[in-house]
Amino acid sequence: MIIGGPSSQLLAGRVAAVLGEELALCEYRTFPDGESYTQVVASLEERVIIIQSTPTDQDLVYLLQLLDICQESSIDLVVPYFGYARQDKIFKPGEPMTARAVATALNPFLRRGKVHLVNIHAPSILSHFSCPADNLDATPLLADKVASLGLKDLVVISPDKGAVAMARTAASVLGADCDYLQKTRLSGTEVSMAPKEIDLRNRDVVIFDDMIATGGTMATAIEMLRAQGAARVYLAAVHPVLTGSAVLKLYRSGVEGILATDTLDRGVSTVSVAPIIAKALLKG
Ligand code: R5P
């Protein structure tokens, strides 16, 4: 039985279709005081699969409610977009390691279960789960979508060293060159970003990253690459968080198109991670 949380309904439906499993009917509401209400309108089975991304605090509460409802079952928990993943370290004294705090809150429900995450920002987060936890890689799926665009003389770029592994995976699927952007501080307020090695003039470019949040990183990268003579610049990201006016920012910077997955259900989520989630669930 597949239980789709409110932020992962589309993906839960797609995973249920791939696996041919029942999709439970659930009800999600918010009380007038802002508290969340959840009901699973189905008899629970011995093994259940919960799919819920946690882009907001309320989504995290919905997830806790689903886990509480299913606590008698063995649970496979899929958190396609795991919020707080960028708070994976104590950066300043007195701060929490919120990614660890979230995993610790989920652990009591997962004694007989498993966790599946997708392109988690910091793989160290897996170690905070007390059950088996895996990190699924959606990069090849995004790369397949890029291949269908028919780009010319393509270069895959990582906006920083952190996404180099993703960029390399995508480049090998696409048979393309690969590089990362190096930041040079020009003054207290000015930073330039340029590819470490490759001259991009008149070449099509796809920038790969794990997520686009405010769009600031990508917008700066697009502007710099276009100023350096790149032809078309596309973005490919696993998690389209896209806060505020991120999409406007990216198009103002001159992006040709944005490709993202359905770990979060947005207008740009044209690549589904359902096949890799289904495969991981079948592995047991
Ligand atoms: C940073 O380490 C991440 O990989 C992303 O590059 C970053 O979180 C994107 O954030 P934003 O869209 O707000 O620049």
py3Dmol code that shows the C-alpha trace and the ligand (Angstrom):
import py3Dmol

protein = """\
ATOM      1  CA  MET A   1       0.000   0.000   0.000  1.00  0.00           C
ATOM      2  CA  ILE A   2       1.297   3.438  -0.943  1.00  0.00           C
ATOM      3  CA  ILE A   3       0.467   6.458   1.177  1.00  0.00           C
ATOM      4  CA  GLY A   4       1.119   9.770  -0.525  1.00  0.00           C
ATOM      5  CA  GLY A   5       1.701  12.783   1.707  1.00  0.00           C
ATOM      6  CA  PRO A   6       0.235  16.144   0.695  1.00  0.00           C
ATOM      7  CA  SER A   7       3.448  17.401  -0.913  1.00  0.00           C
ATOM      8  CA  SER A   8       4.087  14.202  -2.920  1.00  0.00           C
ATOM      9  CA  GLN A   9       0.671  13.223  -4.279  1.00  0.00           C
ATOM     10  CA  LEU A  10       1.674  13.205  -7.926  1.00  0.00           C
ATOM     11  CA  LEU A  11       4.863  11.245  -7.315  1.00  0.00           C
ATOM     12  CA  ALA A  12       3.057   8.776  -5.015  1.00  0.00           C
ATOM     13  CA  GLY A  13       0.497   8.217  -7.778  1.00  0.00           C
ATOM     14  CA  ARG A  14       3.261   7.610 -10.299  1.00  0.00           C
ATOM     15  CA  VAL A  15       5.122   5.168  -8.017  1.00  0.00           C
ATOM     16  CA  ALA A  16       1.862   3.294  -7.319  1.00  0.00           C
ATOM     17  CA  ALA A  17       1.260   3.057 -11.087  1.00  0.00           C
ATOM     18  CA  VAL A  18       4.780   1.728 -11.757  1.00  0.00           C
ATOM     19  CA  LEU A  19       4.478  -0.867  -8.982  1.00  0.00           C
ATOM     20  CA  GLY A  20       0.808  -1.703  -9.565  1.00  0.00           C
ATOM     21  CA  GLU A  21       0.142  -1.126  -5.841  1.00  0.00           C
ATOM     22  CA  GLU A  22      -2.904   0.348  -4.112  1.00  0.00           C
ATOM     23  CA  LEU A  23      -2.777   4.108  -3.467  1.00  0.00           C
ATOM     24  CA  ALA A  24      -4.482   4.892  -0.145  1.00  0.00           C
ATOM     25  CA  LEU A  25      -7.038   7.671   0.089  1.00  0.00           C
ATOM     26  CA  CYS A  26      -5.871  10.281   2.581  1.00  0.00           C
ATOM     27  CA  GLU A  27      -7.330  13.484   3.887  1.00  0.00           C
ATOM     28  CA  TYR A  28      -5.225  16.510   4.815  1.00  0.00           C
ATOM     29  CA  ARG A  29      -6.630  19.644   6.412  1.00  0.00           C
ATOM     30  CA  THR A  30      -5.535  22.591   8.484  1.00  0.00           C
ATOM     31  CA  PHE A  31      -7.498  23.528  11.624  1.00  0.00           C
ATOM     32  CA  PRO A  32      -8.421  27.218  12.096  1.00  0.00           C
ATOM     33  CA  ASP A  33      -5.542  27.629  14.578  1.00  0.00           C
ATOM     34  CA  GLY A  34      -3.053  26.404  11.960  1.00  0.00           C
ATOM     35  CA  GLU A  35      -2.571  22.840  13.256  1.00  0.00           C
ATOM     36  CA  SER A  36      -2.492  20.057  10.677  1.00  0.00           C
ATOM     37  CA  TYR A  37      -5.001  17.201  10.439  1.00  0.00           C
ATOM     38  CA  THR A  38      -4.352  13.911   8.655  1.00  0.00           C
ATOM     39  CA  GLN A  39      -6.502  10.819   8.109  1.00  0.00           C
ATOM     40  CA  VAL A  40      -5.690   7.700   6.100  1.00  0.00           C
ATOM     41  CA  VAL A  41      -9.038   6.363   4.903  1.00  0.00           C
ATOM     42  CA  ALA A  42      -7.958   2.739   4.341  1.00  0.00           C
ATOM     43  CA  SER A  43      -7.138  -0.399   6.330  1.00  0.00           C
ATOM     44  CA  LEU A  44      -3.404  -0.461   6.782  1.00  0.00           C
ATOM     45  CA  GLU A  45      -1.359  -3.382   5.568  1.00  0.00           C
ATOM     46  CA  GLU A  46       1.573  -5.104   7.231  1.00  0.00           C
ATOM     47  CA  ARG A  47       3.987  -3.184   4.963  1.00  0.00           C
ATOM     48  CA  VAL A  48       3.290   0.392   3.889  1.00  0.00           C
ATOM     49  CA  ILE A  49       5.204   2.870   1.779  1.00  0.00           C
ATOM     50  CA  ILE A  50       4.940   6.518   2.802  1.00  0.00           C
ATOM     51  CA  ILE A  51       6.044   9.118   0.248  1.00  0.00           C
ATOM     52  CA  GLN A  52       6.263  12.684   1.507  1.00  0.00           C
ATOM     53  CA  SER A  53       8.686  15.507   0.739  1.00  0.00           C
ATOM     54  CA  THR A  54       9.249  18.048   3.493  1.00  0.00           C
ATOM     55  CA  PRO A  55       9.776  21.473   1.912  1.00  0.00           C
ATOM     56  CA  THR A  56       7.903  23.184   4.782  1.00  0.00           C
ATOM     57  CA  ASP A  57       7.543  22.706   8.519  1.00  0.00           C
ATOM     58  CA  GLN A  58       3.881  21.805   8.001  1.00  0.00           C
ATOM     59  CA  ASP A  59       4.874  19.036   5.586  1.00  0.00           C
ATOM     60  CA  LEU A  60       7.147  17.657   8.279  1.00  0.00           C
ATOM     61  CA  VAL A  61       4.220  17.582  10.732  1.00  0.00           C
ATOM     62  CA  TYR A  62       2.060  15.797   8.129  1.00  0.00           C
ATOM     63  CA  LEU A  63       4.852  13.248   7.766  1.00  0.00           C
ATOM     64  CA  LEU A  64       5.008  12.691  11.535  1.00  0.00           C
ATOM     65  CA  GLN A  65       1.239  12.224  11.582  1.00  0.00           C
ATOM     66  CA  LEU A  66       1.424   9.637   8.762  1.00  0.00           C
ATOM     67  CA  LEU A  67       4.207   7.777  10.574  1.00  0.00           C
ATOM     68  CA  ASP A  68       2.170   7.771  13.783  1.00  0.00           C
ATOM     69  CA  ILE A  69      -0.874   6.402  11.946  1.00  0.00           C
ATOM     70  CA  CYS A  70       1.251   3.622  10.406  1.00  0.00           C
ATOM     71  CA  GLN A  71       3.335   2.764  13.468  1.00  0.00           C
ATOM     72  CA  GLU A  72       2.030  -0.831  13.656  1.00  0.00           C
ATOM     73  CA  SER A  73       3.214  -1.518  10.089  1.00  0.00           C
ATOM     74  CA  SER A  74       6.681  -1.984   8.678  1.00  0.00           C
ATOM     75  CA  ILE A  75       7.345   1.316   6.921  1.00  0.00           C
ATOM     76  CA  ASP A  76       9.372   2.151   3.833  1.00  0.00           C
ATOM     77  CA  LEU A  77       9.715   5.901   4.083  1.00  0.00           C
ATOM     78  CA  VAL A  78      10.500   7.860   0.901  1.00  0.00           C
ATOM     79  CA  VAL A  79      11.386  11.516   1.456  1.00  0.00           C
ATOM     80  CA  PRO A  80      12.124  12.665  -2.103  1.00  0.00           C
ATOM     81  CA  TYR A  81      13.027  16.203  -0.996  1.00  0.00           C
ATOM     82  CA  PHE A  82      14.360  16.199   2.562  1.00  0.00           C
ATOM     83  CA  GLY A  83      14.020  19.715   4.015  1.00  0.00           C
ATOM     84  CA  TYR A  84      16.728  21.076   6.305  1.00  0.00           C
ATOM     85  CA  ALA A  85      19.385  19.090   4.434  1.00  0.00           C
ATOM     86  CA  ARG A  86      21.501  22.233   4.131  1.00  0.00           C
ATOM     87  CA  GLN A  87      21.578  22.482   7.935  1.00  0.00           C
ATOM     88  CA  ASP A  88      23.808  19.419   8.056  1.00  0.00           C
ATOM     89  CA  LYS A  89      26.504  20.972  10.239  1.00  0.00           C
ATOM     90  CA  ILE A  90      26.802  23.236  13.232  1.00  0.00           C
ATOM     91  CA  PHE A  91      28.191  26.260  11.437  1.00  0.00           C
ATOM     92  CA  LYS A  92      28.234  28.607  14.476  1.00  0.00           C
ATOM     93  CA  PRO A  93      28.261  27.849  18.203  1.00  0.00           C
ATOM     94  CA  GLY A  94      24.758  27.593  19.602  1.00  0.00           C
ATOM     95  CA  GLU A  95      23.184  26.320  16.377  1.00  0.00           C
ATOM     96  CA  PRO A  96      21.344  23.005  15.996  1.00  0.00           C
ATOM     97  CA  MET A  97      22.215  20.391  13.390  1.00  0.00           C
ATOM     98  CA  THR A  98      18.622  20.472  12.163  1.00  0.00           C
ATOM     99  CA  ALA A  99      19.009  17.682   9.598  1.00  0.00           C
ATOM    100  CA  ARG A 100      20.039  15.404  12.467  1.00  0.00           C
ATOM    101  CA  ALA A 101      17.157  16.657  14.643  1.00  0.00           C
ATOM    102  CA  VAL A 102      14.667  15.770  11.881  1.00  0.00           C
ATOM    103  CA  ALA A 103      16.141  12.281  11.370  1.00  0.00           C
ATOM    104  CA  THR A 104      16.063  11.737  15.143  1.00  0.00           C
ATOM    105  CA  ALA A 105      12.353  12.637  15.226  1.00  0.00           C
ATOM    106  CA  LEU A 106      11.596  10.109  12.448  1.00  0.00           C
ATOM    107  CA  ASN A 107      13.728   7.242  13.813  1.00  0.00           C
ATOM    108  CA  PRO A 108      11.301   5.834  16.456  1.00  0.00           C
ATOM    109  CA  PHE A 109       8.771   5.054  13.690  1.00  0.00           C
ATOM    110  CA  LEU A 110      11.318   3.272  11.514  1.00  0.00           C
ATOM    111  CA  ARG A 111      12.464   0.448  13.791  1.00  0.00           C
ATOM    112  CA  ARG A 112      11.378  -2.134  11.211  1.00  0.00           C
ATOM    113  CA  GLY A 113      11.671   0.168   8.244  1.00  0.00           C
ATOM    114  CA  LYS A 114      13.896   1.784   5.670  1.00  0.00           C
ATOM    115  CA  VAL A 115      14.452   5.306   4.385  1.00  0.00           C
ATOM    116  CA  HIS A 116      14.958   6.335   0.784  1.00  0.00           C
ATOM    117  CA  LEU A 117      16.156   9.868  -0.018  1.00  0.00           C
ATOM    118  CA  VAL A 118      16.917  11.382  -3.415  1.00  0.00           C
ATOM    119  CA  ASN A 119      20.130  13.356  -4.075  1.00  0.00           C
ATOM    120  CA  ILE A 120      20.412  14.414  -0.464  1.00  0.00           C
ATOM    121  CA  HIS A 121      22.455  17.625  -0.186  1.00  0.00           C
ATOM    122  CA  ALA A 122      24.857  16.093   2.355  1.00  0.00           C
ATOM    123  CA  PRO A 123      25.199  12.281   2.286  1.00  0.00           C
ATOM    124  CA  SER A 124      26.373  12.426   5.939  1.00  0.00           C
ATOM    125  CA  ILE A 125      22.676  12.869   6.828  1.00  0.00           C
ATOM    126  CA  LEU A 126      22.085   9.163   6.046  1.00  0.00           C
ATOM    127  CA  SER A 127      24.143   8.281   9.124  1.00  0.00           C
ATOM    128  CA  HIS A 128      21.598  10.003  11.400  1.00  0.00           C
ATOM    129  CA  PHE A 129      18.989   7.339  10.614  1.00  0.00           C
ATOM    130  CA  SER A 130      18.996   4.279  12.830  1.00  0.00           C
ATOM    131  CA  CYS A 131      17.485   2.117  10.032  1.00  0.00           C
ATOM    132  CA  PRO A 132      18.976   1.348   6.589  1.00  0.00           C
ATOM    133  CA  ALA A 133      18.945   4.534   4.499  1.00  0.00           C
ATOM    134  CA  ASP A 134      19.833   5.025   0.842  1.00  0.00           C
ATOM    135  CA  ASN A 135      20.429   8.002  -1.401  1.00  0.00           C
ATOM    136  CA  LEU A 136      18.941   7.585  -4.888  1.00  0.00           C
ATOM    137  CA  ASP A 137      20.557   9.453  -7.771  1.00  0.00           C
ATOM    138  CA  ALA A 138      18.221  11.163 -10.246  1.00  0.00           C
ATOM    139  CA  THR A 139      21.081  12.591 -12.328  1.00  0.00           C
ATOM    140  CA  PRO A 140      20.900   9.962 -15.129  1.00  0.00           C
ATOM    141  CA  LEU A 141      17.147  10.621 -15.513  1.00  0.00           C
ATOM    142  CA  LEU A 142      17.780  14.365 -15.854  1.00  0.00           C
ATOM    143  CA  ALA A 143      20.620  13.676 -18.280  1.00  0.00           C
ATOM    144  CA  ASP A 144      18.304  11.540 -20.456  1.00  0.00           C
ATOM    145  CA  LYS A 145      15.911  14.486 -20.636  1.00  0.00           C
ATOM    146  CA  VAL A 146      18.772  16.818 -21.585  1.00  0.00           C
ATOM    147  CA  ALA A 147      19.729  14.362 -24.350  1.00  0.00           C
ATOM    148  CA  SER A 148      16.251  14.769 -25.854  1.00  0.00           C
ATOM    149  CA  LEU A 149      16.853  18.525 -26.318  1.00  0.00           C
ATOM    150  CA  GLY A 150      19.374  17.879 -29.093  1.00  0.00           C
ATOM    151  CA  LEU A 151      21.908  20.468 -27.842  1.00  0.00           C
ATOM    152  CA  LYS A 152      25.042  21.186 -29.859  1.00  0.00           C
ATOM    153  CA  ASP A 153      28.650  20.929 -28.689  1.00  0.00           C
ATOM    154  CA  LEU A 154      27.358  20.535 -25.151  1.00  0.00           C
ATOM    155  CA  VAL A 155      29.260  21.302 -21.952  1.00  0.00           C
ATOM    156  CA  VAL A 156      27.925  20.196 -18.561  1.00  0.00           C
ATOM    157  CA  ILE A 157      28.795  22.657 -15.817  1.00  0.00           C
ATOM    158  CA  SER A 158      28.650  22.421 -12.044  1.00  0.00           C
ATOM    159  CA  PRO A 159      28.067  25.810 -10.378  1.00  0.00           C
ATOM    160  CA  ASP A 160      30.565  24.901  -7.629  1.00  0.00           C
ATOM    161  CA  LYS A 161      32.754  22.025  -6.486  1.00  0.00           C
ATOM    162  CA  GLY A 162      29.831  20.553  -4.490  1.00  0.00           C
ATOM    163  CA  ALA A 163      27.939  19.434  -7.609  1.00  0.00           C
ATOM    164  CA  VAL A 164      30.944  18.183  -9.588  1.00  0.00           C
ATOM    165  CA  ALA A 165      30.048  14.501  -9.057  1.00  0.00           C
ATOM    166  CA  MET A 166      26.552  15.146 -10.447  1.00  0.00           C
ATOM    167  CA  ALA A 167      27.955  17.042 -13.420  1.00  0.00           C
ATOM    168  CA  ARG A 168      30.417  14.214 -14.155  1.00  0.00           C
ATOM    169  CA  THR A 169      27.662  11.596 -14.046  1.00  0.00           C
ATOM    170  CA  ALA A 170      25.505  13.689 -16.390  1.00  0.00           C
ATOM    171  CA  ALA A 171      28.418  14.345 -18.744  1.00  0.00           C
ATOM    172  CA  SER A 172      29.201  10.653 -19.004  1.00  0.00           C
ATOM    173  CA  VAL A 173      25.552   9.822 -19.829  1.00  0.00           C
ATOM    174  CA  LEU A 174      25.543  12.598 -22.443  1.00  0.00           C
ATOM    175  CA  GLY A 175      29.052  12.010 -23.806  1.00  0.00           C
ATOM    176  CA  ALA A 176      29.722  15.717 -23.156  1.00  0.00           C
ATOM    177  CA  ASP A 177      32.589  17.775 -21.730  1.00  0.00           C
ATOM    178  CA  CYS A 178      32.405  18.733 -18.074  1.00  0.00           C
ATOM    179  CA  ASP A 179      33.749  21.552 -15.920  1.00  0.00           C
ATOM    180  CA  TYR A 180      32.921  23.529 -12.790  1.00  0.00           C
ATOM    181  CA  LEU A 181      32.693  27.231 -12.090  1.00  0.00           C
ATOM    182  CA  GLN A 182      35.447  28.817 -10.110  1.00  0.00           C
ATOM    183  CA  LYS A 183      34.626  31.905  -8.084  1.00  0.00           C
ATOM    184  CA  THR A 184      37.068  34.807  -8.071  1.00  0.00           C
ATOM    185  CA  ARG A 185      36.461  37.678  -5.680  1.00  0.00           C
ATOM    186  CA  LEU A 186      36.995  40.925  -7.601  1.00  0.00           C
ATOM    187  CA  SER A 187      36.176  43.249  -4.687  1.00  0.00           C
ATOM    188  CA  GLY A 188      34.252  43.273  -1.407  1.00  0.00           C
ATOM    189  CA  THR A 189      30.968  43.107  -3.345  1.00  0.00           C
ATOM    190  CA  GLU A 190      31.897  41.673  -6.753  1.00  0.00           C
ATOM    191  CA  VAL A 191      32.472  38.018  -7.593  1.00  0.00           C
ATOM    192  CA  SER A 192      33.132  36.531 -11.022  1.00  0.00           C
ATOM    193  CA  MET A 193      32.418  32.912 -11.948  1.00  0.00           C
ATOM    194  CA  ALA A 194      34.133  31.216 -14.873  1.00  0.00           C
ATOM    195  CA  PRO A 195      34.696  27.620 -15.959  1.00  0.00           C
ATOM    196  CA  LYS A 196      37.931  26.255 -14.546  1.00  0.00           C
ATOM    197  CA  GLU A 197      39.212  24.931 -17.869  1.00  0.00           C
ATOM    198  CA  ILE A 198      36.808  24.964 -20.801  1.00  0.00           C
ATOM    199  CA  ASP A 199      36.204  27.869 -23.197  1.00  0.00           C
ATOM    200  CA  LEU A 200      32.415  27.962 -23.604  1.00  0.00           C
ATOM    201  CA  ARG A 201      32.202  30.384 -26.521  1.00  0.00           C
ATOM    202  CA  ASN A 202      29.377  29.376 -28.885  1.00  0.00           C
ATOM    203  CA  ARG A 203      28.778  26.125 -27.025  1.00  0.00           C
ATOM    204  CA  ASP A 204      25.479  25.022 -25.471  1.00  0.00           C
ATOM    205  CA  VAL A 205      25.644  24.602 -21.704  1.00  0.00           C
ATOM    206  CA  VAL A 206      23.627  22.751 -19.073  1.00  0.00           C
ATOM    207  CA  ILE A 207      24.278  23.649 -15.443  1.00  0.00           C
ATOM    208  CA  PHE A 208      23.563  20.727 -13.085  1.00  0.00           C
ATOM    209  CA  ASP A 209      22.912  21.197  -9.357  1.00  0.00           C
ATOM    210  CA  ASP A 210      21.071  19.331  -6.617  1.00  0.00           C
ATOM    211  CA  MET A 211      18.548  22.126  -6.020  1.00  0.00           C
ATOM    212  CA  ILE A 212      17.416  25.562  -7.042  1.00  0.00           C
ATOM    213  CA  ALA A 213      16.104  27.477  -4.012  1.00  0.00           C
ATOM    214  CA  THR A 214      16.159  31.283  -4.372  1.00  0.00           C
ATOM    215  CA  GLY A 215      17.709  30.904  -7.818  1.00  0.00           C
ATOM    216  CA  GLY A 216      20.573  33.224  -6.805  1.00  0.00           C
ATOM    217  CA  THR A 217      23.380  30.730  -7.506  1.00  0.00           C
ATOM    218  CA  MET A 218      22.012  29.752 -10.908  1.00  0.00           C
ATOM    219  CA  ALA A 219      21.069  33.311 -11.971  1.00  0.00           C
ATOM    220  CA  THR A 220      24.618  34.528 -11.331  1.00  0.00           C
ATOM    221  CA  ALA A 221      26.065  31.521 -13.147  1.00  0.00           C
ATOM    222  CA  ILE A 222      23.800  32.024 -16.182  1.00  0.00           C
ATOM    223  CA  GLU A 223      24.689  35.716 -16.474  1.00  0.00           C
ATOM    224  CA  MET A 224      28.408  34.998 -16.212  1.00  0.00           C
ATOM    225  CA  LEU A 225      28.315  32.174 -18.771  1.00  0.00           C
ATOM    226  CA  ARG A 226      26.322  34.216 -21.242  1.00  0.00           C
ATOM    227  CA  ALA A 227      28.703  37.163 -20.803  1.00  0.00           C
ATOM    228  CA  GLN A 228      31.552  34.739 -21.561  1.00  0.00           C
ATOM    229  CA  GLY A 229      29.957  33.797 -24.892  1.00  0.00           C
ATOM    230  CA  ALA A 230      28.032  30.583 -24.137  1.00  0.00           C
ATOM    231  CA  ALA A 231      25.263  29.850 -26.668  1.00  0.00           C
ATOM    232  CA  ARG A 232      22.114  28.425 -24.990  1.00  0.00           C
ATOM    233  CA  VAL A 233      22.189  27.907 -21.204  1.00  0.00           C
ATOM    234  CA  TYR A 234      19.828  25.345 -19.632  1.00  0.00           C
ATOM    235  CA  LEU A 235      19.462  24.378 -15.975  1.00  0.00           C
ATOM    236  CA  ALA A 236      18.957  20.880 -14.652  1.00  0.00           C
ATOM    237  CA  ALA A 237      18.230  20.420 -10.947  1.00  0.00           C
ATOM    238  CA  VAL A 238      16.848  17.519  -8.963  1.00  0.00           C
ATOM    239  CA  HIS A 239      14.883  19.586  -6.429  1.00  0.00           C
ATOM    240  CA  PRO A 240      12.970  22.619  -7.773  1.00  0.00           C
ATOM    241  CA  VAL A 241      12.431  24.382  -4.442  1.00  0.00           C
ATOM    242  CA  LEU A 242      12.005  27.691  -6.314  1.00  0.00           C
ATOM    243  CA  THR A 243      11.189  30.101  -3.515  1.00  0.00           C
ATOM    244  CA  GLY A 244       9.730  33.574  -4.151  1.00  0.00           C
ATOM    245  CA  SER A 245      10.561  34.962  -7.579  1.00  0.00           C
ATOM    246  CA  ALA A 246      13.274  32.409  -8.413  1.00  0.00           C
ATOM    247  CA  VAL A 247      11.776  31.547 -11.809  1.00  0.00           C
ATOM    248  CA  LEU A 248      11.544  35.216 -12.829  1.00  0.00           C
ATOM    249  CA  LYS A 249      15.139  35.722 -11.740  1.00  0.00           C
ATOM    250  CA  LEU A 250      16.322  32.798 -13.869  1.00  0.00           C
ATOM    251  CA  TYR A 251      14.468  33.910 -16.993  1.00  0.00           C
ATOM    252  CA  ARG A 252      15.679  37.513 -16.512  1.00  0.00           C
ATOM    253  CA  SER A 253      19.205  36.076 -16.468  1.00  0.00           C
ATOM    254  CA  GLY A 254      18.587  34.550 -19.880  1.00  0.00           C
ATOM    255  CA  VAL A 255      18.042  30.862 -19.142  1.00  0.00           C
ATOM    256  CA  GLU A 256      16.802  28.887 -22.147  1.00  0.00           C
ATOM    257  CA  GLY A 257      14.908  26.305 -20.097  1.00  0.00           C
ATOM    258  CA  ILE A 258      14.710  24.682 -16.663  1.00  0.00           C
ATOM    259  CA  LEU A 259      14.546  20.916 -16.183  1.00  0.00           C
ATOM    260  CA  ALA A 260      13.748  19.446 -12.788  1.00  0.00           C
ATOM    261  CA  THR A 261      12.271  16.341 -11.203  1.00  0.00           C
ATOM    262  CA  ASP A 262       9.029  15.719  -9.347  1.00  0.00           C
ATOM    263  CA  THR A 263      10.648  15.379  -5.903  1.00  0.00           C
ATOM    264  CA  LEU A 264       8.726  18.630  -5.597  1.00  0.00           C
ATOM    265  CA  ASP A 265       5.660  19.165  -7.748  1.00  0.00           C
ATOM    266  CA  ARG A 266       6.305  22.355  -9.718  1.00  0.00           C
ATOM    267  CA  GLY A 267       5.666  23.552 -13.246  1.00  0.00           C
ATOM    268  CA  VAL A 268       9.232  22.639 -14.249  1.00  0.00           C
ATOM    269  CA  SER A 269       9.034  19.092 -12.810  1.00  0.00           C
ATOM    270  CA  THR A 270       9.116  17.320 -16.163  1.00  0.00           C
ATOM    271  CA  VAL A 271      11.320  14.381 -15.125  1.00  0.00           C
ATOM    272  CA  SER A 272       9.812  11.784 -12.800  1.00  0.00           C
ATOM    273  CA  VAL A 273      11.886   9.992 -10.182  1.00  0.00           C
ATOM    274  CA  ALA A 274       9.154   7.324  -9.882  1.00  0.00           C
ATOM    275  CA  PRO A 275      11.228   4.670 -11.741  1.00  0.00           C
ATOM    276  CA  ILE A 276      14.229   4.888  -9.380  1.00  0.00           C
ATOM    277  CA  ILE A 277      11.987   4.956  -6.297  1.00  0.00           C
ATOM    278  CA  ALA A 278      10.020   1.946  -7.544  1.00  0.00           C
ATOM    279  CA  LYS A 279      13.270   0.079  -8.219  1.00  0.00           C
ATOM    280  CA  ALA A 280      14.586   0.824  -4.709  1.00  0.00           C
ATOM    281  CA  LEU A 281      11.286  -0.324  -3.145  1.00  0.00           C
ATOM    282  CA  LEU A 282      11.311  -3.555  -5.154  1.00  0.00           C
ATOM    283  CA  LYS A 283      14.810  -4.304  -3.883  1.00  0.00           C
ATOM    284  CA  GLY A 284      13.090  -4.546  -0.487  1.00  0.00           C
TER     285      GLY A 284
END
"""
ligand_1 = """\
14
R5P
C 24.351 24.720 -2.408
O 25.290 24.161 -1.865
C 23.332 23.987 -3.207
O 23.874 22.915 -3.902
C 22.627 24.907 -4.189
O 23.596 25.412 -5.090
C 22.021 26.050 -3.456
O 21.336 25.600 -2.330
C 21.047 26.788 -4.352
O 20.467 27.804 -3.595
P 19.948 29.122 -4.269
O 19.049 28.734 -5.399
O 19.211 29.834 -3.162
O 21.141 29.910 -4.725
"""
view = py3Dmol.view(width=600, height=400)
view.addModel(protein, "pdb")
view.setStyle({"model": 0}, {"cartoon": {"style": "trace"}})
view.addModel(ligand_1, "xyz")
view.setStyle({"model": 1}, {"stick": {}})
view.zoomTo()
view.show()
